[in-house]
């Protein structure tokens, strides 16, 4: 008898479900049912609209499979914000969504300093130029991108998430990486660093992040960061670039950590 519960996979901004192509075979091998949510058709939508679509996808998949129990949700990057918006804002009081754990990989839970820097008059042109073709598309205009606007730290969406708070009936996991050795190849476009915004509103580059999302941006109250640094992996340690934000869903060490959480006994958090 298979006692594994389904996992819902949610990709991030400007991404696609193909980022899970290394993880899915591991999930299948572990007899974990996979529900892949694809929101590539919603590139021009607001983050709350993606959250609504995620809820509709889970409901439709439950009806199609006849499964009514708990699910796990694994998200990359901004996909975590969409899932949290569904669970904490839209379903926060009703708690109709039955979720055992939410696993965020490199999530900008507190809003994105990089999204804010896309508007900075002194740095925006250089940052966008460096990331074009790497993290942002050709001709990228942050003012025309609704998701970028929604993940700015001061946005209404981020404020609603802060006000709602996390749900006590869900176990939260936050997996992040860092570059303590300062290896430039980790994320060469920023010399191995990640831009972050400090409490006084200033910006600086740190090695405590994944190139796109600094660790402090991923933190949630009462939730320990699951930090994976470059070099972890034993004899099969992936190269530094595999630990940056873009490659996290395919990083073997990250995937092993995710699989560990998904295969915990059902009665355990």
N, C-alpha and C positions, 0 to 999 in steps of 0.2 A: 504493500500500500504506500502511495506517495504522500508524505506529510508536508511537502514543500508548498509554501504559499506563493501565489503569483507575484511577479515583480513588474512594476510599471516603469519603463525607461523614458526619460524626458530629456531631449537634447537642448542645447543652449541657443543663444542668439546667433543669427547668421550661420547656422549649422544645419545638421540633418541627421536622421536616424542611423546613417552609415557609420557614425562615430562609435557605435556599439558593436561593430563587426568582429572585434577580438573578444569582447566580453560574452556575447550571445552563445558561442559554442561552449564556453565554460558553464554557462547557466543551463544549457541543454544537457550537458554531461552530468550536471548535479541534479537533474530532473526538476528544475525550477521553471514553471510556466512563464513565458515572456510576453508582455504586452507592450509593444513599442508605440509610443505616441509621436506622431509626425505633425509638427506645426509649421512646416516649410511654406505652406500655402497662406500663412498668416503673418508674413514678414512685415506687412504694413499695419498690423493690428496693435492695439494697446495691450500691455501686459495683462490687465484684468480680462480682456477678451480671450487671451490664450488660456488663462486660468479656467474660464467658463468652458472652453473647448476641451480642456483636459478632463474636467468633470463629466462632460457629455461622453467623452471617449471611454472613461472608466465605467460609466453606467451602461453604455451600449455593449461593452465587452463582457460585463457581468451578465447581461441578458443573453448574449450569444453563447456564453459558456455555461450558464446556469450556476455560476459561482457567486456566493453571497458573503463570504468570510473576509477576513483581513487581507490586505495586500501590503507589500513593501513598495516604496517609490524611490528610485535612484535617479538623480538629476545631475546634469553637468551645467555649471555656470549659472546663467540667468534662468535656466530651466527650473532651478531651485526656487527662485523668487516666484515663478508662476505657480508652482506646486504649493508653496507656502501661502500664496494669496488665495488659492482655492480652499486650503484646509483651515487657515486662520482667520481670513476675512470673510469669505463667502459662506463657509460652513462652520465658522468658529463657534457659534451659539448652538446651532442645530446638531452638529456632529453626526451627520448622516454618513459621511465618508468614513469607512472602516479601514484605518491604516495602522499597521503595527509600528513601522519605522520609516522615517524619511532620511535618506542618505544624500547629502549634497557634496558634490566634488567641485572644489574651487568656486564656491558660491559667493556672490557679492551681497551677502545678507543685509549689510548696512548701507547699501548703495555703492555706486562705483566712482571712485576718485578719477579713474580714467575717463569715464563718461563726462565728468565735470571738466576735466582738462581739455576735452574736445571743444569746449567753448572758451577756453582761456586765450585771451588775445595775444599773449606772449609766447605760448607754447603750442597752440593748437596746430598750426601749419606744419611744424617739424614733426610732432607726434603722429599726426595723420599720415604724413608722407612716409615715415618710417614703417608704419603698420599697414600701409596699402599693399594689398596682395598677400598679406600675412594674416591679419586679423580683421581688417576692414576692406570692403570692395573698392574697386576703382570708382572715382568720382564720389566717394562717400561724403555725405552732408549730414552731420549730426542733427541739425535743425529739422531735417525732414524724416528723421528716424524716430518713430514713436517709442520703441523699446529703449533706445538710448536716453530719451527724455524721461521715461518712467524709472530708470535705475539711477538717475542723478540723486545724490543723498538727500536733497531738499524737496524731492518731488512728492506729490500727493500720495502716490502709490507707496513709496517708502514710509511715509508718515502713517498710513493706514496699517502697514505691517508692524511698525513699532508700537502703535497703539493696541493692536490686537494681541500681540505677544504669542509665544509658542503654546501649543496645546499639551496639557499634562497627560493625555491619553495616548500620546505618540512619543516614541523614542527618536530623538534627533541624533544623527551622526554627521559630522562635518569633517571631510577629508581635505587637507591642504598640503601643499609642498613648500619647500624653501630651498635656498641656495646658500647655505652657511659658508661654503668655501669660496664664494664669490666668483664662480666659474663663468666667464663671459658667454661660453657656448650654451649655457642653460637657457638664455633668451638673448641672443646677440643683438637684437634690435634696441634693447635698453642696456647693453653691456652686462647682462645677467641680473639686472635689478628690476624692481617693480615700483611704479609710482604709487604713493599713498598720501592721504591727506591727514595732517596731524590735528590735534584738538584745537589748536589756535588758528586753524584755517589755512595754514601754509602747506606746501607740497614739497616732498623730497623723495628720492629714490632709495629703496631698501632692498636688502637681500632676503627679507622675511616675506616672501610672496612667490607667486608662480609666473611672474612676468606680466600678468594682466591684473590679477586680483591679489592685493596684499593680505596677509593673514588677519590683520585687525579688521578688515572689511568682512571677513567670513564669520567672525565670532557671533555667537548667540548667548544670551544670558543663561547661565547654568549648564551650558553644553561645552565639554572639553574639546578642543581642536585635536583632531587625529592627524598629527604632523608627520609627514614622510619627507625626509631630506634626500638630496642627491647623494648617491652612493649606497642607498639601501637596496638590498636585493641579493646579498651574498655573492657567490661566484658568478651569478648571472645578472649582475647589476646593469640596468639599462644605461645608455649614455646620458649625459646631463640634459640634453634637449628633450628627452622623453619625460622629464619631470615638469616641463613648463605647461601652462594652462591649456594650450591647444591640444597637447598630446595626452593629457591626463586620462581620458576614458580608455586609452589603449596601453597605458603604462602597466606592465606586468605586476609591479608591486601594488599599485592602486587597485587593480582588478582582483588581486589576491585578497586584499583587505575588504573589498566590497563583497566578495564571495563568502568570506568568513562571517560577515554580519548576516548575509541572506540565509546562511545555513545554520544559524543558531536555532536551538530547540524552540518550538513554538511557545512554550510556557515561559521562556526567558525574555527579558526586554532586549 
